[in-house]
Each structure stands twice: as C-alpha cells, then as structure tokens.
C-alpha cells in the first residue's frame, strides 16, 4: 500500500483570513510605543499636574482603545474581487 503524505502547509481560507501581516505588527508596535510613552508621561509628572491627571490617561486610552484594536482588525483591501479594466 502506498503511503499518503499529508501537506501540513495548507490552511483553510478562514485561517489565511485571520493571519496578521507585517502592517499589523507595525501598527501594533506603534500602539505599544504609545502606551510606553503614556506611562512615562504619567511617571515623570507631579502628583496633581496636568500631565499626570489629564495628558497621560488620554495617551494611554489612545494606545489601548484605538491603536491596538486597529492593529488587530486591520486588513488590506483585496483588489482581486473587482473586475479587471478593459
């Protein structure tokens, strides 16, 4: 009997759709850098200063609630769906 080789590199289209690309990792890195800057701003200010109470939380919210979710959900538009121009 012949042995059947299984190719482990084939993935379903659903799995290929969920994989992250280099652009996603770049945006994720920008989000992490934004969060680090937010914590640095928070640590460097006085206890009741504008930087500590207002600016740092805004920068942290931008990093956590805007940039990181964009990095996870971003997907480049696929031009193969449209009809070719004649």
C-alpha positions as CSV (number, residue, x, y, z in Angstrom):
1,X,0.0,0.0,0.0
2,X,1.2,3.5,-0.8
3,X,1.6,5.9,2.0
4,X,-0.2,9.2,1.6
5,X,1.8,12.3,2.5
6,X,-0.1,15.0,4.3
7,X,0.9,18.5,3.4
8,X,0.9,20.5,6.6
9,X,1.2,23.9,4.9
10,X,-2.3,24.0,3.5
11,X,-4.6,26.2,5.6
12,X,-8.3,26.9,5.1
13,X,-9.2,30.3,3.7
14,X,-10.7,31.2,7.1
15,X,-7.2,30.7,8.7
16,X,-5.5,32.7,6.0
17,X,-8.0,35.5,6.5
18,X,-7.2,35.7,10.2
19,X,-3.4,35.8,10.0
20,X,-1.6,39.0,10.8
21,X,0.7,40.7,8.3
22,X,3.7,42.9,8.7
23,X,1.5,46.0,8.6
24,X,-0.5,44.7,11.6
25,X,2.7,44.2,13.5
26,X,4.0,47.7,12.6
27,X,0.7,49.2,13.9
28,X,0.9,47.1,17.0
29,X,4.4,48.3,17.7
30,X,3.2,51.9,17.3
31,X,0.5,51.1,19.9
32,X,2.9,49.6,22.3
33,X,5.2,52.6,21.9
34,X,2.3,55.0,22.6
35,X,1.4,53.1,25.7
36,X,5.0,53.2,27.0
37,X,5.1,57.0,26.3
38,X,1.8,57.3,28.2
39,X,3.3,55.6,31.3
40,X,6.5,57.6,31.0
41,X,4.5,60.8,31.0
42,X,2.5,59.6,34.0
43,X,5.6,58.7,36.0
44,X,7.5,61.9,35.2
45,X,4.9,64.5,36.3
46,X,3.9,65.7,39.8
47,X,1.1,64.0,41.5
48,X,-1.6,66.7,40.7
49,X,-0.2,68.1,37.5
50,X,-1.9,68.4,34.1
51,X,0.4,65.8,32.6
52,X,-0.3,63.2,35.2
53,X,-4.0,63.6,35.6
54,X,-5.1,64.5,32.0
55,X,-2.5,64.0,29.3
56,X,-1.1,60.6,30.3
57,X,-4.6,58.9,30.6
58,X,-5.6,60.3,27.2
59,X,-2.4,59.0,25.6
60,X,-2.9,55.6,27.3
61,X,-6.6,55.4,26.1
62,X,-5.5,56.2,22.6
63,X,-2.9,53.4,22.7
64,X,-5.2,50.8,24.4
65,X,-8.6,51.6,22.8
66,X,-7.7,52.9,19.3
67,X,-4.3,51.8,18.0
68,X,-4.1,48.2,19.4
69,X,-7.6,47.3,18.1
70,X,-6.8,48.8,14.7
71,X,-3.7,46.7,14.6
72,X,-5.7,43.5,15.3
73,X,-8.6,44.3,12.9
74,X,-6.7,46.0,10.0
75,X,-6.8,44.1,6.8
76,X,-5.6,45.3,3.5
77,X,-8.3,45.6,0.8
78,X,-8.1,42.8,-1.8
79,X,-8.3,44.1,-5.4
80,X,-8.8,40.6,-6.8
81,X,-12.6,40.9,-6.1
82,X,-13.1,43.7,-8.6
83,X,-13.4,43.1,-12.4
84,X,-10.3,43.8,-14.5
85,X,-10.5,47.0,-16.5
86,X,-10.6,46.6,-20.3
